[in-house]
Every structure is written in C-alpha cells, then in structure tokens.
C-alpha cells in the first residue's frame, strides 16, 4: 500500500474541523445583553501562594453585578488568611472541612445569592471580561450552562505542550461544540442556579466538571463562550501530566455508560485517527517520502495557524504543532488503550 494513502483520513478528519472552525469565526454566535447577579465561587486547597492573584483577577472583572466567594477547602497552609487579607465588600471567604473540589463548590453555593453561579480555580486567573462573556452566552432560557476557554501558564515543555493542546481544544469547540459543549471546564464555567439546584448541586466526582455538565444537559443546553478566557497552572512534569490525564480520562469513561454510545463511537474513531497520526511520520520517513512528510507537516501547521492568530497564541504554537500533535496522539492513544483494557476487564 502506498504510505501516502494514510494522509487521506488525517486530512479529512483535521480538515473537517478546520473548515468548520473557519466558518464559525466568520459567523456571529448567539448572545444576550443582560446583567443578572453572578456569584463567582473559587474553591481553594493549599493555594496560599496563588489565591490572592485569583481573587484580584476575579474582583477586577468588567461586570457590574457580582460577588466572589472563596471557599478554603480545609487547607493546611495560609490559604484562608491570605484570602482574608483582601478587603472588598464583594468578597466572602469561608472555611470548610476538606471535602474535595465539588464539596467546596457546594459549600460556596450555600453562601451564594446570584442567579448565575460561576466558578474558577485558586491557581487560575480570569481575563477581565471573562464573566461578561460567560453571561452573554446565556442567550435563552434553554441555556443552563456555559464554558469558557482554558489557557496554560508557564514555560516548561509540558506546559507549552498543554497550552498548544488547549488552543487545539478551542478550535475543536468552536468547530463542533459551540452550541453543544460536552464539558464546561472547571477553571471557567457558569451555570444557572436553578439548574444546579435541580441536580442537587455540583456532582461530587473525580471529574466534577464533566459529571456536572452531563447532569445539567439532561434538561437544557450547555454552550461555549470563546471569548471567556482563563489562565491556569497545569502539571510541569510528564509524570504529573500522565497522572492528571489518567484521572480525567478514566473519570470520563466511567460516565459514558456500558453501550456503544455516541461518546464511545467518537472516542474510538478519534483513536483510529490518533493511531494513524502516530504511524504516519515514521512510515513516510522510512519510505524516503520526504515530500510527503513535509506535506503532512505543512497541513497540520496550517490548521493551527489561524486558531493561533484568532485565539491569542504565539507563532511557535503553530510551527511546533505537528511535533506536539505526534506526541499528544501517542500519549492519549496509550492512555485510552489502557482505559479500554481496564473497562473490558471490569476494573473501571
């Protein structure tokens, strides 16, 4: 078989999302200009070195009607005292026994008086218009949740990889999930208070953001707000990155059910493409088809060039993307195969 034939499914798959992304940035998405009361909850566990940064970014939001609730989730450092050192009438700081992130969010929910409940993390900081952009996407009563765009701070190799990954996720969400978001991410999301109350609050789970998103979608829509952006800290070593993503992937798999659902079908199809992405460059290299390798590199770099410019990335993100793509394809394919084995053996 001609190795160049392996380019066809890659071009069709990535080209489909790229084309839809181009169409999405040319077409305005639905918004609504309104200013409901917003309660922004920041759960924090041992975030003494970062919590003031998160609070200040929250209080500097370009939005007229909000409060900030910091929940110290039984921290063993100075998180509570650091948060209390910030003086602002819009800020509440409460201390709770350690229960995990979802438990802290639910504790904050008890003190919240907003119609919209937003959340971010203690190791993250929101851009100034993040709340405004989240609220604008509640364009109808049918919308019960909104998720924003996550970007990654730092300059280590794992952090660079993750920021490029999140730029790709931003492209995917605009292209496929603008009005049907599969995950409202924990560092930047908002829900109608009524929707959270109907499901008994944030779902206590190792992937509480995915579990909560899935629960509220039973009776409404969760949508994506491309201009609502948060910067967050992520793992700085490959070992910690593997452990974090293993928790995320296994947690997601547990929520997909036992049958061949739409979620499982999409995951399996994406893994087939990932396998091709892993195999294609070395096959082309060993076959001496340098021009084919350059064609693959150029195509993948092109599909990241526009998202990099639109979403606020650096040029290196696009130029390095083919290498990062190869790594991420191998990384997630290994993780998913491990998860499939655990699922089939009944250990997941």
Secondary structure, DSSP 8 states (H G I E B T S, - for coil): --GGGHHHHHHHHHHHHHHHHHHHHHS----------EEEEEEESS-TTTHHHHHHHHHT-S-SSEEEEEEEES-SSSHHHHHHT---TTEEEEEE----HHHHHHHHHHH---SEEEEEETTEEE-TTHHHHHHHT--STTEEEEEEEEEE---SHHHHHHHHHHHHHHHHHHHH-TTS-S---TTSEEEEHHHHHHTTSS--STTHHHHHHHHHTTSSEEEEEEEEEEEE---SSHHHHHHHHHHHHHHHHHHS-SS--HHHHHHHHHHHHHHHHHHHHHHHHHTT-HHHHHHHHHHHHHHHHHHHHHHT--HHHHHHHHHHHHHHHHHHHHHHHHHHHHHHTT--
